[in-house]
Amino acid sequence: MVPYSSALGLPHTWSSGSPCPSSAVGRVFFQILGAIAEFEQALMSERTMDGLEAARARGRTGGQKPKLGPQVQLAREMYDSGELTVQQIADEFGITRPTPSIYRYLGKVPSQPQRAHLTEHR
């Protein structure tokens, strides 16, 4: 911002003792501050990548844990029976229907004979 406004010839008001961005010392000062900020950003990025790599080495991955564990098979059986709607199945297991979660879970287990309608109308 300062080099851009300096190039436009806009005046700057600086308190005494602060480097003026139009002087050589001021330009070096702001370049050093920019380099330090860039260095900090690079360090944070490297540390994040190192942390993710270490977590993967320990067998951990990101994201939430699945809401349904061994109950996925039961949810699929309920869906394939045709007696309950997807909303009722979602309510039964405490997961939401508007998000793709119930459909994601139902898609992970091989289905029994296919139902005529795979999705429901709201």
N, C-alpha and C positions, 0 to 999 in steps of 0.2 A: 504494500500500500504506500509506504513512504517513497520508494523509488518512483512509483507511478505518479504520485502527486508532485514529486520534485521535478519530474520530466515535464509536467504541465506548467511548471513555474508557480505553483501555489505556495503561498508563504506558510512557514511553520513557526509556531511559538514554542520555544523551549525554555525551561527554567534554567537558571544558572547552574553550571557544572554538568549538564547533560550534553552528550555529543550531538551535534547538528548533522542531520543526514546529508546535507549538501557539502560538508567538508570531507576531506580524505579520511580523517580519523573516524568521523561518524559513519561513513560508508563501510569501513573495515569493521567497526563495532557491530553494525547491523548484519553484516555478512557472517561474522563469527556467531552471533546469536542464532541466525538461521541455520548455520552448520550444526550447532549444538542441538537445536530442535530436531533437525533431520536425523542426527546421530541417535537421539533418544527414541525417536520413532522406530528406527531400524533395530535398536536393542529390544524394544518391547515386542516387535514382530518376531525376532529371532527367539526370544524367550518363550513366546507363545507356541511357536512351532516346535521347540525343544520339549516343552511340556506335553503337547499333544502326542509327539512321537514317543515319549516315555510312557504316557498312559496307554498308547496302543501296544507297546512292548509288554505292559502288565496285563493286557487283554481287555482293557476298558475302551469303550467307544463313547462318543458324545451322544447327546440327546436324552430324551426321557426314557425311562424303562417302560416296557409294554404294560398296558393296563390289564390285559388278559394273558394269563400264562397257559396252564393246562386246560383252561375253560374254553379255549378256542374250538376244540372239537365239539363240545356241548353246544356252543353258539351255532356252529355250522349245522349240527343235527336239528336244532330248533328252527333254523332258517329253511332247511331242506324239507322239514315236515309240512311246511305251508300253513301251520296253525297260528303262527305269530307274525306280526309285521316286523320290519327292521327296527322301527321305533320301539316296539315292545321288547325286543331282544336287547337293544341298547340300554333301555331303562333297567332291565333285569340285571345287567352286568355293570351298570354305573358308568357307561361310556356314552359319548354323544353321537347323534346321527348326523347333524349338519356338517360336522367335520368328516373327513373321509375315514375316520378310525374304524367304524363298524364294517365298512366295506373292505377296508384293508385286512382286517382280521378274517372276514369271511372268505377272502380270496386266497389266504395262506394255506387253507386246509382243502385237500381235494374233496370235491362235493360228491354227494350221493346223486341219484337221478336229478337232472336239472329241472328247476321250476319253470313254468311257462313265462313268468315275468321276473326278470332279475332285479329290477328296480321298482320302486313304488312311486306313486304320485303323491304330492303333499296335500 
